[in-house]
């Protein structure tokens, strides 16, 4: 399976990543990608960008070295009501938003339950600014896949198969497999991403691709395995091509 876009990557603005935006885009160009998503962490992540970062991202050109640059964010879920740590005014300006749970950004005084996490993701499913459900295979924050994943599909959310999880979040793998199978069952589109924190890691998605191929996941449900499918998604669910 060949991918034409990598839409979950981090630059030095996340401070635990190590390449500039320009370096990330250059690496994407060298790999002949159609698009790259620069999705630095939201404000509540320790070491995350400063207050004006996302509001000023339009300073970055939309196209560089022939690569479409999705100027985005990995917004952190901060409570069980599905609130994110980036203000709506900033979210409106972004090209691309990944919504993810990181335990360091969630309330410490509330124990996660399947009911609460299902409620959380149902709210995210109806957030008009979110494009991607990021690495949601956490066993700590497990949710009712049969209930929520069809709702993601109905609302144009792409379920991420995050290849980085196979390297650094081993406990997620069984749930990632179940999520993929549920997406296949309900014909919900997915997107495969590297979650690269360094330019050399862009498009490093072999672990996720292997898992999907082993279960016979249909390629037509992988949005970033086709430039035509990916562009169609952008035209329907983002403002990128509407403004041109």
N, C-alpha and C positions, 0 to 999 in steps of 0.2 A: 504494500500500500504506500503510495507516494502522497505526501502532504504538501500543500501549496501555501500554507499560512501557519504561523505559530503565534497564538493570541494571548498567551499568559507568560510574560517575561518581566524581569526586574532590572532596573538600572541602579547606578550609585545613589539615586535619590532615596532608595529604600534603606541605604546605609549598611545592609548586610549582603548587598550585591556589589559587583566589582567592575562593571563596565559602564561607560557613558551611553546615552541614547544613540549618539552618532556611531559609536562602536557596535552597538547592538544592531542597528540598521545596516551597517556595512557588512556584518556577518550574515545577515539575512539576504543581502544582495548577492554575496558570494555563493550562497546556497540556492540562488535563483527562486527565492520565495516571492509570491505575489503580494503578501502582506505580513506585517508583524504587529502584534499588540504590545505596547509598552504599558505595563499595568503595575505601577508601583503601589506599595501598601498605603492604605488610608491612614488618617491622622492618629488613630489610637494605637497603632503598632509601635512598640518601643523602637526609637531611632527613625521613625517614619518621617515623611516630608514635612516641611513647614507649612504654615497656614495658607499661604498664597500659591502653593505649588500647582494644584489642580486647576485653579482659576486662571492660571497663566499658561497652560499647556498649549494654547493655540499659537504660542511663539514658535513651536516646533512645526516645520513644514509638513503638510499632509502627505507629500511624496518626496522621498529621498532615494537617490541612486536607483530610480525605477521601482522602488518598493513602496506600497501603500502603507502609511504609518497610522495605526489606530492609536490615537492619543487617549489613553485610558487609565484605569485604576483597578486594583484589587481592593475593593471596599470590604472592610471587616464588619461582620455582623456583631452587634454589641449587646443584644438582649434577646429574650425569647418572643418579643413582639416583631422581630425581623427588622429592627432599625439598623441603619448603617452609619459608619463613622465619617461619612463625607456629606456635607450639606446638599440639599436638593439643588440649590443654585449652581453648585459646582458639577453635580452629576449631569445636569441638563446640558452642560457645555462639552462633556466628554463624548468621544466617539464610541467608547467600548467600556463596559463595566463587568468585572468578574466579582461575584459576591461569595465570600468564603468565611468559614468559622476558624478562628485561631483561639485556643483556650485562654491565652494571655489577654485577649480583648473582651472576654465574656465575664459576666458577673460571677465572682468567687463565692458568693453567699447562697447561690441557688444550684441545687444538684440537677444536672441534665437528666431528663426522662424522655422516653420515646414520644410521649404525648407532647411535651414542651417543644421538642425538636421538630416534630411533625408540624406543629402550629407555626414555628419559626419559618420553616421552608415554605409553607403555604402562603405566608405573608410575602416572602421574597418572590414567589411565583407570580404575584400580582403587582410587583414593583415595576413600573413602566421603564425605568432606567437601567435595569439589569439585563445583561445579555447572556451571561454564563454562570452556571452553578459550579463553583470551584471546589475541587477535591473534597467531595462530601462523604467520603467513605469512613470517616472517623468512627470507631466503635464507641467512643465516649459520647458522641453526639449522633448516634444512630436514629433514623427516623423511619416512618412507614413508607417504604418505597412504592408499594402498590397503590397507595393513596396519592402521594405527592408527585411521583414521576409523570403520570399522565397529565397532571395539572401543569407541570413544567412545559410539556409538549403543547398543550392548548394555548399557552401564553407566550410562546416563542422563546422560551429559555433553552439554551443548549446545555446539556449535561456534560460536564468535563470529565474526560478520562485523563488524569494527570500522571504523566510518566514519571515525574520526580517522586511521586508517592511510592513507587516500587523500589526506590533507592533509600529514602529517608523516613518513610512512614509504613513500615512493613506490616503493622497491625491493621492497616487500611485494606490490604490486598483482598481478603475474602469479601469484604463489603463492596469493593470496587467491582469485583466479579459479579456479585449479585445485582448491583446497580446496572451494569452493562446488560445483563440478561433481562432485567426489567425493562430497560429502554428498548431492547430488541422485541420483547413481548408486545409492547404498546406502540412500537414504531415511533419512538421519540428520538429525535436527532441528537447526536453527541458531537463533541469537538475534542480532538486529541491535542494536548499541549505539553510543552517541555517544562514549564515553570522555571526557565533558565535564569540563573543568577550570575551568569558570566557569558560573554559573547560566544565562546567556543561551544557552549551547551545548547545553543539555539537549534531546534529541530531534533534534539536528542530524545526521540520518542519511541525507540525500538521496543522497550519493555511493554508499553501500552499497546502498541500495534500487535505484538506477539500475542498478548492476552486476548485481544479481540479476534484475531485470526483463529486462535485455538478454539473459540466457542462458535465460530462461524458467523460472526457479526457481519451483517450486510454493509458493504462499502457505501451504498447509496444513502445510508443514515449517518455517515461521517461527513459533516458539512465541509471541513477543510481538506477533504481528499479530492475536491473538484473545484476549480476556479469558478466554474459556472454556478455551482451550488452555493459557494461562499459569497459570490457577488450578489446572487439572488437574495440571500439572507440579509446582506448589508442594505440592499435596496428596500427591503420590506421592513426591517427592524431598526435601522439607524438613519441618521440625517446625512450621511456622507455624500451619497450620490444625488440626494434630493436637492442639495444646495448648489449643485453645479449646473 
